[in-house]
Amino acid sequence: MQVPPNKNLRVYFFNAFAARQKPLNTQILVPEPRVQYECSKLGQFLATMTPIELTAYQLRYEIGDDLLMLTPEAFLYFLPAFLYLSLKSYESVDFFVDVLISTLTKPSRPDIVEKYDYLAKCSPGLPDDMLELLREQQLESFDSGESLATFHERFDSLTSEEGKAVLAFLVTLKEYYNKDFPFGELDKAIDRHWIRYETS
């Protein structure tokens, strides 16, 4: 069931991040070798946009899982639109919401183990050696500290009001759509980091 959020929630999200400045065109995408043509198109697209102009269609078809390619500055600049549209148009952007929740969740080594244990049991089409290789790669990446550093780089600069806005988003999403997150993804995101804004 589509549940539109309270209109005031939209105002709340955009007001909370109103001080965020639009990054320069060269500061929208992370400078990594894996930024290929499609991601370059994303950078060009976002360079022409403001958060208030973004639509659910664009979240789904222009950004999608390339959300991870945004710099912290670009991610936070567009975050109020991500939060609002994820609630307002949840059913049409549910894949984007999954990526957003993953981005808002402080990484944990046990999550990786749990994920690949689950895949080993429930994905008979994937060869065991491939699953084990992927598990090792993911664990190596976590142990390098890169994923935690990325999380902190994105969110350590948040103001109290910005943090409260993200918490409000997660709590609202949980209220209406918790059944779509059977592994406690929303609780993990809240409990590991965002709960600190409950009384701040």
Sequence and secondary structure as in RCSB ss.txt:
>XXXX:A:sequence
MQVPPNKNLRVYFFNAFAARQKPLNTQILVPEPRVQYECSKLGQFLATMTPIELTAYQLRYEIGDDLLMLTPEAF
LYFLPAFLYLSLKSYESVDFFVDVLISTLTKPSRPDIVEKYDYLAKCSPGLPDDMLELLREQQLESFDSGESLAT
FHERFDSLTSEEGKAVLAFLVTLKEYYNKDFPFGELDKAIDRHWIRYETS
>XXXX:A:secstr
      HHHHHHHHHHTTT     GGGSB   TT  HHHHHHHHHHHT  GGG  HHHIIIIIGGGGGGB HHHH
HHHHHHHHHHHHHTGGGSHHHHHHHHHHHS   HHHHHHHHHHHHHH TTS HHHHHHHHHHHHHHHHTTHHHHH
HHHHHTT  HHHHHHHHHHHHHHHHHHGGG TT HHHHHHHHTGGGGS  
